[in-house]
Amino acid sequence: MDALLTPFQYEFFRNGTLAAVLVGGLCGLIGVYIVLRGMSFIGHGLSHAVFGGAVVAFILQFNFYVGAVSWGFVAALLINQTVRKTTISADAAIGVVTTASFALGVALISRYRRFSQSFDAALFGNVLGVTYADIAVIIFVTVAATFMIFFFYKQLLFTTFNTEVAQVYGVPTFWIETWFALILAAVIIASVQIMGVTMIGAALVVPPITIRLLTDSFHRLIIYSTALGSLTGLVGMYLSFYVDVSSGASIVLLQSILFCIALFYVSRVRNKRRLVETPVYGPT
C-alpha cells in the first residue's frame, strides 16, 4: 500500500497522474473515430504539425495553446479538404502537410538556438512540467470532446462510416468534419506535456485497436477504449516514477504490451474454434 501512496506525496506526481488519466481516456475516446476512419497516421502526423505551430507561436510571442491549436486546426482541415477534393490518399496528404510543418519547426529551432532545449518536453513529454494551467486546459478539452461526442453522436458516427451517404441524408458533413478537426487538434495539444509529440500518435491508436480485437460493438469500443486509455495512463505514471523513464514512453509501452496480449488471446481463441469446427473424417 505504501508503494501506491508514496508517489502522491509529490505535487508533480499528483498533477501528472491526473493529467495522464484524463489524456489517456481522451486519446482512447477520439482514437476510436480515427481508427474507424482509416486515418491512424493522422495522430502521429498532426502532432508533428502542431510542433511547428508551437515554435512559430513561441517566436511571435503568442500564447502557446492558441498558436498551436490554431496551427493544428488549419493542418487538419487542409488534410481533410485535400482528401475530399482531390484523388490524393489520406496517408499521402497527412505526410505532405504534417512533415512540411514539422520541418518548419525544426528549421526555426536551428535558427533560434537559444530556446531549442525548452522544446525537449514537447518532443518527449515532461511530467515534471505539468502545471495547474495544463490541467485546466486538459479538463476543458475533455469536457468539450465529450460534449461533441454526446450531442453529435449519430452525425459523427454516420460521417465516420460513410460520408457520401451521410450527405444524402442531410448530415452537415463539412461542419462535422470541421468540429472534429478542431477537437483533434485540441486533444493533441492537451496531450503534448504528458505524451510528447513522438508518442501521441500511438496513444490515439493503440487503445482502440486493442479493444477492436476483442469486440465488434461500437458502444463497447467507445467505453472500453476510453477506460483502457485512462487505466494505462495511471499505471504508466507509476512505471514512469519507479523505473525513472519518460511518462509518454511508459504509457505507450504498457499499451503496446496489452495489445500484444490481446492479439495473442484472440489468435488462440480463433485457432481453438478452427479445431472445433474442422470435421474429422475417419477411414472409409
C-alpha positions, -999 to +999 in steps of 0.1 A: +000+000+000+029+024+008+043+018-027+010+030-041+006+061-019+042+073-016+044+089-051+013+110-042+034+129-016+049+148-045+029+175-062+043+169-096+031+132-095-004+142-084-006+167-112+010+144-138-012+114-128-044+134-131-033+147-165-022+113-177-056+097-167-075+124-185-053+124-215-053+086-217-090+085-217-093+114-241-069+097-266-088+064-263-121+081-270-110+102-300-088+074-313-119+052-319-131+076-347-096+080-361-091+042-364-125+036-379-118+064-405-087+045-415-066+076-407-044+061-379-014+080-391-031+114-386-024+114-349+013+110-354+014+134-383-008+161-368+013+161-336+043+169-357+024+197-374+014+211-341+051+212-331+058+236-360+029+258-348+042+258-313+076+270-325+060+298-346+039+308-316+070+310-294+089+332-318+059+355-323+053+356-286+018+342-290+000+321-263+013+285-268-021+269-267-037+295-291-009+293-316-005+255-315-043+247-317-048+272-345-019+257-365-031+221-358-067+230-367-056+245-401-034+215-408-063+191-400-087+210-422-062+211-450-057+174-448-094+167-449-101+190-478-072+177-498-086+142-494-122+152-502-114+175-532-086+155-549-076+120-556-047+121-532-050+094-505-053+103-468-018+090-458-002+110-486-020+142-476-011+137-440+026+130-449+029+162-470+011+186-447+025+175-414+060+168-425+063+203-440+050+218-408+074+198-386+103+208-409+094+244-405+096+240-367+130+223-369+143+250-392+132+277-369+147+259-339+180+255-357+179+293-365+170+304-330+191+280-309+187+298-277+153+282-269+158+247-285+162+230-251+128+241-240+111+220-267+126+187-254+094+183-233+072+189-263+090+161-282+092+135-254+069+147-227+077+161-193+056+151-163+076+175-141+063+204-161+026+198-157+010+228-141-024+237-129-029+256-161-021+225-181-046+205-161-073+232-166-067+230-204-069+192-203-102+193-183-116+219-207-107+198-238-120+167-222-154+183-215-155+198-250-147+165-267-172+146-245-199+172-253-193+169-291-193+131-290-225+131-269-246+157-288-233+149-323-231+111-318-252+100-347-240+126-372-204+118-363-209+081-365-227+084-399-199+107-412-172+083-399-185+052-418-199+068-450-195+105-458-213+103-491-244+086-477-244+110-447-246+139-471-276+124-489-294+121-456-288+157-448-260+154-424-238+186-424-206+166-430-185+197-436-193+212-402-190+178-385-155+173-401-146+209-391-156+204-355-138+170-353-106+186-367-107+213-341-113+188-313-085+165-326-061+194-327-071+204-291-066+168-279-031+167-293-021+200-277-035+189-244-016+157-246+018+171-255+030+178-220+024+142-209+029+121-241+052+143-261+049+148-299+066+115-306+042+094-286+008+109-291+001+090-324+005+057-306-017+068-276-045+076-301-043+044-320-033+015-297-062+015-271-090+014-298-071-012-319-066-033-288-103-032-279-113-037-315-097-071-314-120-081-285-154-067-296-174-058-326-198-035-307-192+002-313-207+012-279-183-012-261-155+000-283-160+036-271-164+027-234-136+002-232-111+022-253-116+052-231-113+031-199-081+014-212-066+048-221-072+061-186-060+029-169-028+028-188-023+065-181-025+057-144-003+026-144+021+042-168+027+070-144+036+046-117+060+028-140+075+062-150+080+071-113+096+039-102+116+029-133+126+066-140+117+067-177+096+091-198+059+092-189+049+091-225+072+061-233+060+041-202+023+047-211+028+037-248+049+006-239+023-006-215-005-001-241+016-020-266+021-049-242-016-051-236-022-050-274+002-080-278-016-099-251-050-092-267-036-103-301-022-135-286-055-142-269-076-136-300-053-158-320-056-186-295-094-184-294-096-184-332-073-214-335-094-233-310-126-225-329-110-238-361-101-270-345-136-275-331-153-266-364-130-287-386-146-320-394-127-351-386-131-379-413-124-414-403-112-442-426-136-452-453 
